[in-house]
Amino acid sequence: MRGRRKIVAGLGFGLAVLVAGPVAALQLIPLPPNSTTGLTVTPAYEGWYENDDGTYSIAFGYYNRNSEEIIEIPIGPDNMLEPAELEQIQPTRFEEGRTWGIFAVRVPADFGDQEVTWTLRMKGQTFMVPGTLRPEWKIDALGGGAHDNTPPVLRFEQGGPEFSGPGAEGFVLGPLTTSVGVPLEISLYADDDGKGRSLGGFGGGNRSLLATLMWFKHQGPGEVTFAEARHRVSDAAVPAVNSVTFGAPGEYVIRIRATDSPAVETAGHAQCCWTNGYVSVSVNP
C-alpha cells in the first residue's frame, strides 16, 4: 500500500488519500491545467440514482488531463471494476478532457454501505475511485429535478423497449457481427419531452429538434470509424442510421449519447439531460 494514491476526481479538484505507512493524510489536490500530451486519466464518481425495480445505479465518468491525446487502457488489471464479479462495462478509450456519466453500474436493492471501485493504472500510478450509496451523492435530476427536464428516450427498434439516463441497461443491443473493414449499419430511435430546448436558449431557435446523437468507441482493441459522428433528430419515428467500420478483429462496444439540448453536444455534471445507449459488436478477421 505504500505510495498508493486514491483520487476522487470532481469538477475542479481531486479528493486524495495519500497512504504512507500507518499514517494517512487527507488533502485537497488541485487539478493541474490541461497539457497537450503525457498526462494521466483518472476515474470519477458522479453519484447514484434509484431504478424503478428498487435497484440502484452508481454512475462514473473520467478526466483525461491531456488536451490532444486520447488514452487507451484495455480491460484487465490496469482498468477494472471491483467487486470482480461485476460486468466490466467501463470504457477502454478515454477522450480528451472531462467526460461525465459515461456508464453506470447497477447494484441490488440491499447493496447498503458496500462500494463499487473503479481502478485505472498508467504511467506507474494507480488511481482508484469508490462509488457508494451515501445520501449526499444521490442524483435527483433524472426524475425532472432540473427544471422538470428528463433525459431523452432511446430505442433500438420502433416500438421496442425504451431506456433513458446515463446508465441505460448495460449492452442494450447485440452482440452484432461483422468483419474487419466491412461497414456495419446501426440504427436507433430517439425522443424527448422537449423541455431541454427551453433551458438557456439551447434550442438555437429550432423547436423541431428533439436530440443530438454523438457516436463513440467505448471498448475495443482497434480503430473505429463512423460515417457520421453526429445526428440531429427531429422526428421520433425516423431512425438515425450510422455506418461503423472496425480496423481490427475483437470484441467492441459502441456508445451513443443522446443529449436533449440539440445545440449542446456535451454532457455536463448535472447528470440530468442525456442518455447512453450501448451496442456490442464481434468483429471477425
N, C-alpha and C positions, 0 to 999 in steps of 0.2 A: 504493500500500500504506500510505501514511501515515494513521494514525488507525484502522486496521482492527483489530478485536478478534476474537480467536479463542477461543471458550469451550467447554470440555467441562463440561457440567452434570452433577453427580453427586448423591449423596444429600443432602449438606449443604453443598457448596461447588462453585465452578466453577474449573476449571484454565484460566487465561487466559494467552495470549501476546500481549503488547502490543507492537506494532511501531511504532517512531518513528524514521525514518531508518534508518541501518545498524545500530543497536543494538536488540536485543530483550531485554526484561526478563521473566523468568518469575515470576509472582506467584500466590498463592492468594487468591482474592477471595471472601469470604463472601457467600452469597446473602442478599439483603435480605428482610425479612419480607413476607408477603403484604399487598397493598393491595386495595381494592375494585375499582378500575379504573385504567387508564392506564399499567400496567407492560408489560414485554415478555414474549415467549415465546422460549425458546432450545431448540435440539435437544440431545439427549443420546444418547451412545453407550453401549449396555448390555453389549456383549460379542459373542462369536461361538460358534457350535457347528458340528460336522460333521454332514453329512447321510449317509444310508445309501449314496448313489451316489458318495460321495467329494467332492462339492462342499461348500461352506461357506455358512452363513447369518450375516450380520452384522446384529445387532438394534439398533434405535433406539427411543427414546422422546422425551419433551419435558417442559419445565417452563414452565407458564403461571403467572407470578407473581401474577396477579390472582385475587382470591377471588370476584368476582362479574362477570367479563367473559369471554365466550367470544370468541376471536380467529379470524378467517377470513383466510387468506392463500392465494390461488389458486396453482395450479401455474404456474411461469414463472420469471422472473429473481429474484423475491423468495422463491421456495420451490422449490428444485431439488436434485436428486441429481447428482453427478458421479462417474465419467465420464458424459458426456451421453447415451451410448447405453443407459444403464440404464433399465429401466422405472420411470416416475415414480410409485411406489406409496406415497409419503409422504402423510400427512394434509394436508387443507386447513382442517380445523376443529380448533381446539385448546381443549379443555375446561379449566376452571379447575384449577390445582394441577399436581402431578407425575403424569404418566402413563407407566408403564413398558411397554416391549416392545410398541409398537403396530404395528410392522411389521418385516420383516427383508428384506435384500437378498441374493439367492443369487448367489454368485460361483464361478468354476470351481476345480477342484482345484489348478491351477497358479497361483492368484492371487498367492501369495508375499507379498512385502512391499508390495504396492500398497495404496491406500486408496480407500474409498468415502466421499465427503464430502457431508454434508447442510448446505445453506446456507439460512438464513432472514434476510430483511431487513425491518425495520419501524422506524418512528419514527426514521428516519435512521441506524440502526445495522445492522451486519452481524454475524451470529452463524454460525459455522461449526464443525462437529464432524467429525473424521475417524474412520472405523471401519476397524480393521485386524485382522489375524490374529495379533497378538502373543500369545505363550503365556499371559501373565499375565491376559489378558482372556477366556480360554476359559470358557464356561458349561458346567459339568458336571452341573447339577441336572436337566436334561431327561431324562437316562437313568436317573433314580432316585437321584441324589445327595442329594436332600432326603428323608431317611428312607425311601428306596426309593419315594417318591411320583413319579408321572409325570403329564403333562398329560392332560386329557380328550381324548377322540376325537370328532371331528365328522364327519358325513356329510350330504350334501345329498339323498340318497335311500337308502331302506332297502336294505342290501346293496351300496351303491355304494362308490366309493373313499373311504377314510378319511384324515384328516390330523390332526396334533396339533402343538402348540408355537406359540410367538409368531409365527413367520413364515408358517406354512402354505405355500401354493404360489401366492402372488400372488392373482389374482382367480379363486377356485376355481369360482364359479358365474356364468354369464352370458356375454354381456350379455342381460338380460331387457329387455322393452319395456313401457312404459305411457305414459299421458298425464298432464298436469298435473291434479291433483285427483281422479284415478281411483285408488282403492286397489289396491295390488299385494300379493298374498299370497306370502310367502316362508316356506318350511318347511325344517327340518333336524332331524337326529337327534343325540343326544349320549349318550356312555357314558363310564365311568371305572372305574379299578381299585379305587376306594373307599378308598384309603389316606389321601387328604386329609381325610376326615371324622374320622379318629382323631388328627389333629395339633392339639394345643392345645384340644381340645373344640370344634372348628369346626363339627361336625355339628349342634350345637344339640339333641342328643338324638334326632334323626330320622335313623335309619340307612338309610331308604329313599331319601333324596335322593342323586342322582348328581352333579348340577352345577347351577350358576346361570348362566343366559344373560343377557347385557346387550347391548342393541342401540344402535348409534351411527351417526350420519352420519360417514363417513370423508373423502369427497371430494364436491364438487358445488357448483353456483352458488346454490342456493336452500334454503329451509327444508325439512326432512324431519320428518314426524310419524309416530310409531309408535303403533299401537293399544295395544301393551304395551311398556314399556321393559325388562321383566324376565320371565324364565321360570324356574321351578324344575322340573328334570327328575328324575323318579323312575322312569321306565320307558324303557329304551333303544329299545324297539320302537314307541313312540308319538312322532310328530313334534311339535316345537314350531313352531307356526304363528303368524306375525305379519302384520298388515296395515300396509303402508307407503304413505304419501301424500306426493307431491312438490309443492312450491309454485312451481316454475319449470322451464322446459324446459332440457335439457342432459344432460351425462354425469355420473353419480353412482357412488359406491362406498359400500355399506353394510358395516359391520364388526359381526360378532357375536363377543363374547368369552365364552368358557366357562371359569369358574373351578370347581375341583373341591372347594372347601370351601363347601357350599351356604349357610352363614350369612355368608360373606365375599363381598362384591360388588366388591372392588377387586383389582387385580393388583399384586404387590409386587416389590421389587428382586431377589429370588432367581431370577426367570425360570423357576421350576420348574413352576408349577402352573396354567397357563392356556393356552388355545388361541384363536387368532384365525381366524375364517372371514370371507371377503370375497365380496360379491355386486356385480357391476357392472350398472348399470341405465341404459338410454337412455330419457329422458323427452321425449315429444313435446309440442308446444304443446296 
